[in-house]
Amino acid sequence: MPTLSVTIEDTSPVLIYSGAGGGNWDVGSSRNDSSAELYSQSSFMDTQLLNANVSFSFYGTGVQIYGAKRSNHGNYQIRIDQTVYPPVSGEANDPGTFQTALFSAPSLNLGIHTVTMTNLGSSPGSSFLDIDFLTWQTPVGTSDETLLALTCEDSDSSFQYSPSSAWNPSPPNVGMFSGGSGHITTTPGAYVEYTFTVSNSPYLSLFGPVGPNYASYSVQLDGGSPQNYSANKAFYRPQQMLFQAGNLANSQHTLQVTSQTGNNNLTLGIDFAQVFTTGSLQGSTSSPSSK
């Protein structure tokens, strides 16, 4: 069975940082850290607050969290579902180590898992924790098959924007969108529905930009409970993962993404959706086109 390995940066909205608006965490950059260029995409999130945490959920069998170990870093702890792992030291002698695995669990049972990383600190001057990027693994299809990435651009008819007058199909920075096209809205309550049909066990993700002028939004899959996220980040980053889901049933699905109220003059952007599947499953997969 082929395995999909998914990587997201610290700026992806699917990472939920503790504190109001993620306020327990600070944005790392070259403005405040001369070693920022040693991180993936020269960005990271850090905290020195005791018990500050970051969490996310995924469907799969393995997960790895990457960051730095440095002289001012302390201890941290990982929880996956109901399992709490022993504390780990993030301290290392200068100049430190970067883009290193802070945690790895490669052999989880296949299913939906929730991962939480918590800063435990240790002593004054050694209380920092940072996160750079993470990966997880999801099996798709059957053995001896090639993994296929099927991409559906925002302009495809499977995306329906409501009300249509609230959406701009020619956003600024459009050259940084996949395929040179995108949709944005600054209207609270405006939404987009993406309808697609898949076979068993493929993986879906939705992408769009984040940045200082971008909005919070809610996501509903097949009319389920809304899940809230925020694309409001310190720096503009295109093509970030806004939502992901795995183990989708063999049926038609609808993903609704809504710009939340209170987002006056803030932007929600939609770039593309992506389904990962295999040849044996592709016959039951419609809407996206291979890219």
C-alpha positions, 0 to 999 in steps of 0.5 A: 500500500503506498503511503502519502507523506504530508508536510506542513509549515508552522504557518498552516492554519491546521496547527492550533496554537494555544492562547487567544489567536495563538497568543501564547506563541511568537513568530520567529523571523530574521527580525528577531533571530539571526538564525532564522534562515536555518529554519525551513522557509526561514520561519518558525513559531516559538514560546517561552510560556510554561504549558503553552501548546500546539495541537493538530489532528490527522488520519494516518499511522505516523507523525514527526515534529521538527524544530530546533534544539538550542541553548535557551530551549527547555523541556517539552512533552508530547501527547497523542490521543490518551498516550502521554510520552516522557518529557524530552529536552530541547536544549543543545550547545550553541550553535544548536541544531536546526530542522531536527526531529523533536519527536517521531511516532512512526508506528501508530494504529491507522486512525484519526489521532490528535497530537499536542506538544506542550512546553514544560520549560526547565529553568530561567534562560532555558525555557523556549520551545519552537516548531518549524514544520511537521510531517505525517503518513497516511496509507492510500489504496492497495500494495504495488500501486502508484500514488496519484495527486489530483488537483482541482483549481479554484476556477473549476465548476466543482467550486461554487462561490456564494454570493458570487458578487462577494468573491473576486476571481482576480486577487492581488498576488495572483501569480503566487496562486497555483495555476495563476488563479484564485478567489478571495472575499472580504465579506463576512459570511461569504462561503464556497462549497467544493463538491467531489466524489471519492472512493475509500480512503483517499486524502483531501486537502484545501489550500489558500494564502495566509497573512496579516490581512487574512481572516478566520474561517469555519469548515464543514465537511458534509454538514458536520460540526463547524471547525474553526481556523484562522489564516491571520498570520504575521507574514504572507504565505501562499499555498498553505494547507487550510484544511485536510481530511482522510479516510473519506467514505465512497460517496459524494462529499461537500466541503463548505468554507465560510469567512467568519463574522467579525472579519470586516476588511479581512480576506479569505482566499481559496487556491486549490483542492487536492485529492491523493488516490491510486489507480484502483481508487481513481475510477471512483474519483471525480472532479479533480484533474491530474496535475 
